[in-house]
Each structure stands twice: as C-alpha cells, then as structure tokens.
Amino acid sequence: MKTPEQKSKKLSTTRKFVQLGALVLTGEWLFVGSLRCPYGIPFMSCGSCPMRVCPGTWLQTWVIGFLVISGLLLGRVFCGWVCPMGTLQDALGNLPKPRFFKKPRFGRIDKYLKLLKYPMLALAIVGFYLLNTRFNVPVRADSNFSLDAVRVSWLTYDAFSRGRVILIVAGVVLALSLTRVWCRYLCPLGALLTIGNKISLFRLKKNESYCRNCGKYPRECRTYTNPGASDCVLCGDCLEGCPSNAISLQSRYGGKSPPPPAKRSPKLVPPTTNLF
C-alpha cells in the first residue's frame, strides 16, 4: 500500500502534466490575446482565429459549461490545474524571492491586496462589454509570435487596450518577486471563480483535531491562503505537505468524516523558500 506521501507526490506530478498540456494547447493564443488582439484568448469566441475574424468577446459555450461544472464541483480548480497564466506564474514562482516576501508578516498586507481582483472584475466587464467598440481590428502576421505584429497592435490600440497590456505584462513580471501575483490580486476570472469555492460540492478542509497549528499553511501556500478558502486554487500542495496529514478533500454537503490520519514523524517539515 502506498503511503500518503507517495499518493500526494503522484497528485502533484499529475497536476504538472495537466498544466503543461493546457499550456501547450493554449499558449500561442494566450500570447496573441495578451499582446495583440484584445480578445484573441483561448476561451473567448474569437479564440479560433483572431488573425482573420473577430466576431465578439463572449466566452465560448463549451468553456462556460466547463467553468460552471468545474466550479460547482471543485471551486477554483481551473486556476490551479488548467489556466495557462497560472502555469506561467507557477514556473516563475520556482525562482528565488526577495526576503520581504518570505516573511509571514506579509500576510497582513496580502489579505487586503487580494480585494483588488474584485474591482478588476468590474473593470473587465465594463471595459470589454460596455465601452470597447474595437471588434474588427485584428493584426495579421505570418506567425502568432510575431513581435512586429505586437508593435503594430500597440500603435493602433486605444488607451484601454494599452492599459490592459501593461497590466498583464506587469502581472507576469511581478511574479518574479511574488508567486501567483496575477492570480491573487489581478485576475478577473479568478475573482469570479471564488464563488465556486463558497458553494462547490467538494473542498479542501483542515481537520482541527489533527492539526498541529504549525503555520505552514498559509505560509507556504502558493496563493498564501488556507485550504478551502475563497482564494484556494486546489493545487493540492497542502495535501502533500501537511506534516499532520490533517488536510483532505471532503464533501461540503454531508458525507462521512475522514478517517484518522496516518502516523508521521513528529518532526515538522521545514518551510520551503521558493514560494515567498
């Protein structure tokens, strides 16, 4: 029988493969949508070909269905397992961070900064669907990764579109200092999916009877939050790293309580340094 550590490692490996696959499938469209066409991202209606036609900015029906079903089942699981921007943020999160971001007291600021994503959601709705009329200005190029096309797009953008590009680039650059800064503070979709964490069928939950109160989570969480909280992206790191095996995936609406955790060494797992 596999130990809890072995099972958790398998979960972590599976998540990385899913993230990599999603990035391979959507990476080029993420680049186009971020730096060229305002709406040419994989989950928008023009994601199939932003270089030739731009019929609108609505989410494709199948993507809406996927987000709704995944949100009702597992909350923000899309953010932790599928989102290509989240994958990029995780990759940058493996780089060393300034000492300030490694200190637990940063959490005092973090909880207020996380509120920024809700005004960002309102701004995205107003900007994309109510104010912007630039629906037919795709920039064609021989390659989706053409930097010249990026330059031409920048010259033709209005103020709102330029601000959007600056914000996305800033989110990527800031991830060099703080893990998943885009997901924590700026992502409009992430703000919307927090609703799923409040009503989802399954959630991560900490069993207080077995918890040692070591402070490892949120200290070492990639989004600096507690398991199952509104900002949890269900990455599963806490399932692997909890020294007391006190965290588990549970049904929100009834069901049997999880069995007592397997015995582990009383020695606490030392904190990592690649997230803060």
N, C-alpha and C positions, 0 to 999 in steps of 0.2 A: 504494500500500500504506500502511495506517495505521501510525503509529509506536506503540511500546509505550505512550507517554504517552496517546495517543488511545484506545487499546484499554482502558487502565486507567480512564480517565475514563468510558467507556461502562459499564464494570463497576460503578463507584461509583454512577452515575446509575440503573442498573437496580436495584441493591440498595435505593436510597432509594424507588423506586416500589413494590417488593415490600413493604418495611416499611410504607409508607403504606397500601397496600391491606390488609395484615393488620391494621393498627391500626383502619382504618375498619370492617372486618368484625367485629372482636372488642372494640373499645374500650369500648362500653357494658357488655359483660359483664365486662370487666376491672374497671370501676368498681363494678359490683354485687358482684362476688366479693370485691373488696378491702375494701369499706366496709359491706356489708350482709349478704349471705348468706355464711357461711363457705366454701361450696363452689360458689357460682354463677359459676365462671370458665369460659371458653370450652372448655377441654379436659377438663372434668370431666363426669360422667354427667348432672348436673342442669343443665348449661350451656344447655340449650334453653329452660328456663323456670323459673328459681329463684324466681319470684314466686308460683308456684302449686303446684309439686310438687318434692320433694327426695328422690329415691329412693336416693341414696347418694353416695359420694365417689370412685368409681373412674373412672379415665381411660376415655374412650370408646374402643372398639376401633379405630376408624379412626385416632384420634390416636396411640394406642400404636403402630400399624403405621407411621405416618408418622415418628414419632420414632425407632423402631428402624431403619427403612430409611435415613433421612437420616443417622442416627448411624453406621451401618455404612459408608455411602458417604463422608460428609464430616464426621464428628465433630460438633462443636458448631455446625454451620451454622444450626440452628434459632435459636440465641441471637443470631447476627449478622444474620440475614435475615428472620425471621418473628416472633419474640417481641415482643408489643406493649409489654411492660415494657422490653425492650431498646431499642425505638424511642423511647420516652419518655426513657430515660436518655441516648440519643444526642442528642436535641433539647436537653436540659438541658446536655449536655456541650459544646455550642457557645458557652455563656456563659463570660465570663472567670472564671478560677480564682485563688484565693489563691496568693501566691508560693511558699508551702511545698510545694504540690502540683506545682509546675513544676520542682522541683529533683530531679535524678537520684537523690540520696541517699535520697529517699523510698522507692525500691525496696528498701532494706534492711528496711523495716517491711512493705512490701506483700507480700512473699513469705510472711511469717508470718500476716498477716491473711487471706490467701486460704484458709488452712486452716479458717477459721471456717465456710465453707459446708458442710463435711462433718458437723460436729455439727448444723448446721441441717437437713441432710437426715435425720439420725437423729431429730431432734426432730419434724420434719414427719411422718415415718412413724408414730412413736409417738403423737403428738398427734391426727393426723387419723384414723388407722385403728384405734387400740387404746384410747384414752382417751375420746374425744369421743362422746357419745351423742345429741347435738343434731342429729338428722337431719330433723326436721319442724317447723322454726320459721322458715319464710320470712316476710319482711316485705313485704306487698303495698303497691303505690303506683301512682298514675296515670302516673308517669314513672320510668324506670330511674335517672334522675339526680336523684331527689327527695332533697333534703338532710334533709327531715323524716323520711324513711324511714331515713336514716343515723342520725339522733338516736335513733329508736325502737329500731333494732337495737343501738346502743351500750348502751342502758338494759337490754336483755334479754340481752346477751352474758354468758357466764361469763368467768372470769379468763383462760383460754387464748385465747378468741376476741378479747378486748380486747388481749392481748399481741400477737396476730398482726396486728391492725390497726395498732397503734403501730409495729411493726417495719416494715411495708410503707410507711407514711407516712414513717417515718424514712429508709428507703432512697431514697425519691423526693426528700426534702428534702436529704439529704446529696449527692445527685447534682449539686446546685448548686455544691458545692465540689470534688467528685472524679468524673470521668467513669466511668459504669457501676459505681458503688459497690455497687449491688444485685447485679449480675452477678458482680462479683469476689468479694464476701465473704459474701453472704447468701442467694443463690438456691439452694434445694434441688434444683430441676430441673437447674440448671447444674452442680451437683456430680455429679449422676447422669450427665449427658451428657459429663463429662470422660472417662468410659470410652471413648466413641466416638472421642475424639481419640487414644487409645492403640492402637486396632485398626482404624480406618477404612481403607477402600480407597485413598482419596486424602487428601492432606495438603499443607499449605504447607511448603516446605522451603527453607532457605538454602544456596546453593552456596558453600562456603567458598573455593573457588578464585577467585571473582569478588568476594567480599565485601571492602569496604574497612575494616571494623571501625569505622565512623563512630559507632556507638552510637545511631543514630536509632531502632532497634527493639531493646529495648522502650521507649525513652524516649518516643516519640510514639505508641505503640500505645494504643488506647482501653481495653484491659484490662491494659496495662503487662506484656506478655509477649512471648516470642519466637515467630516464625512456626512453627506446627505444634505448639507446646507444649500441655499439657493445658488451659490456660485460653484458648487461641486460639479466637475465635468466627468465624474465616474471613470477616471483613468485607471483606478484600481491600485494605485501605488500604496495606499494605506492598507489594503488587504494584504499586500506583500510585506510591508514594513512595520506593521504594528507589533511591538515586542510581546504583547499580551494576547495576541490573536482575538482582540475584543471587538473588531470591526467585521461586519458581514453584510451581505446583500439580503435584504428582507422585504417581505410584502408589507406595504403600508396599511392594507385593509385586512387585518386578521392574519390567521396562519399560526403555525406552531413557532414557539420561541426556538432560537438556535441552540444546539447542544453546547455544553461547556467546552471551552477552547482546549486544544491540545497543549500539553505541557511544553514549555520552552525554557531555555536557560534564563535564570533570573537577571542575567546581565543585560542591561538595556542596549539597544542598537545605537551606536554613535551617530549623531546627525551628519547628513551629507552636506556638501558645500556647493553643489552645482545648481541649486535652485534659487538660492539667495546670496 
